[in-house]
Amino acid sequence: MSNPWLEISHSDYENHMTEVGQAQVLSELTEYCLNQYTPDNFALLGCATGNGLEHIKSEITKNVYAIDINSEYLKILREKFDGKIGGLRTYNLDIRKDELTFSDIDLFFVGLVLEYVEPKNVLFKIISTLKDNGILALIIQKNKQTTFVSKTKYKSLEKLADISNEVNEDEINEFILSNKLALIKRNEIKLTKNKSFMSLEYRMKRI
């Protein structure tokens, strides 16, 4: 069965995320993390067309690893940022089955991806790329009496309902802590009465 993420146009995705206000929040969270942790090496999983990369300061961040399953999204991203971001590398892969071939990441930002994969399997791959004191920033969605994918006129997004699941925060937190990371910040961001983002930041401490 084809992955629904391969069937959603970049315009539908961008317009949907902007209409529901999530693109703006993810961009702000990316900016916060880049300013807070000033990474030399930054990785963005589920980068889509590059929301948040406009905040990269190339004099600080020397290498940017942008990862997505949809090659169309990555093409748009390169059109936007080639020549503007030094050390930009794009990876067209399916994180559920493909491996990450880079390492020494200072900041790995994962926004609204774990909902579409087996979280522990993907987190293990991500954690293995972090350097000592590296930061893992996770954004997961919490819902109360509402559908996971917000309703808009962009009907192609509704296909994601078949592959999305709410992430169990306690389970992933336990797994991450067992892999030598420490939780350093937890913040809930209210989007609507029934929907919020949980922002979780962890620091790698290899012993």
VENHUQUI-V290844 format. One record per residue. N is the residue number from 1. D_CENTER is the distance of its C-alpha to the mean C-alpha in Angstrom with 2 decimals. Layout:
((N:D_CENTER) (N:D_CENTER))
//
This chain:
((1:23.62) (2:21.31) (3:17.63) (4:17.31) (5:14.24) (6:16.91) (7:19.22) (8:17.40) (9:18.38) (10:16.21) (11:18.62) (12:18.35) (13:14.58) (14:14.73) (15:17.83) (16:16.71) (17:13.62) (18:16.04) (19:18.85) (20:17.21) (21:15.99) (22:12.30) (23:11.49) (24:13.68) (25:12.26) (26:8.63) (27:10.65) (28:12.85) (29:10.51) (30:9.20) (31:12.95) (32:14.00) (33:12.13) (34:13.47) (35:16.83) (36:16.98) (37:16.29) (38:17.48) (39:15.97) (40:18.05) (41:15.36) (42:11.70) (43:8.95) (44:5.73) (45:4.51) (46:4.94) (47:6.42) (48:9.18) (49:12.02) (50:10.61) (51:10.12) (52:10.22) (53:11.78) (54:15.09) (55:15.02) (56:15.32) (57:18.84) (58:20.10) (59:22.94) (60:20.61) (61:17.62) (62:19.38) (63:16.82) (64:13.45) (65:11.78) (66:9.78) (67:9.05) (68:9.51) (69:12.19) (70:13.94) (71:16.31) (72:17.35) (73:14.04) (74:14.21) (75:17.85) (76:17.26) (77:14.76) (78:17.55) (79:20.15) (80:18.54) (81:17.90) (82:20.33) (83:22.94) (84:21.01) (85:18.53) (86:20.39) (87:19.14) (88:16.50) (89:15.84) (90:14.14) (91:13.72) (92:14.42) (93:14.00) (94:13.49) (95:11.61) (96:13.96) (97:16.95) (98:16.35) (99:16.30) (100:14.54) (101:17.47) (102:16.65) (103:17.05) (104:17.87) (105:14.41) (106:14.92) (107:11.42) (108:8.26) (109:5.19) (110:2.65) (111:2.84) (112:5.57) (113:5.58) (114:8.33) (115:10.53) (116:11.28) (117:12.12) (118:14.45) (119:12.44) (120:14.92) (121:15.31) (122:11.73) (123:11.60) (124:14.91) (125:13.82) (126:11.08) (127:13.71) (128:16.31) (129:14.90) (130:15.15) (131:18.40) (132:20.59) (133:19.40) (134:15.87) (135:13.17) (136:10.26) (137:8.29) (138:6.97) (139:6.99) (140:9.13) (141:11.69) (142:15.40) (143:18.13) (144:21.88) (145:24.22) (146:22.00) (147:20.17) (148:16.46) (149:16.16) (150:18.07) (151:21.19) (152:21.64) (153:23.95) (154:21.30) (155:22.41) (156:20.40) (157:17.36) (158:19.67) (159:19.47) (160:16.13) (161:18.25) (162:19.69) (163:16.65) (164:14.73) (165:15.56) (166:15.11) (167:13.76) (168:16.63) (169:15.68) (170:18.92) (171:18.50) (172:15.16) (173:16.50) (174:19.68) (175:18.13) (176:16.12) (177:19.31) (178:21.38) (179:19.54) (180:20.80) (181:18.14) (182:19.21) (183:17.60) (184:18.24) (185:16.87) (186:16.16) (187:16.13) (188:16.39) (189:15.89) (190:18.20) (191:17.41) (192:20.58) (193:23.30) (194:21.61) (195:17.85) (196:15.69) (197:12.33) (198:12.57) (199:11.11) (200:11.84) (201:12.54) (202:14.33) (203:16.62) (204:17.90) (205:21.71) (206:23.33) (207:27.02))
//
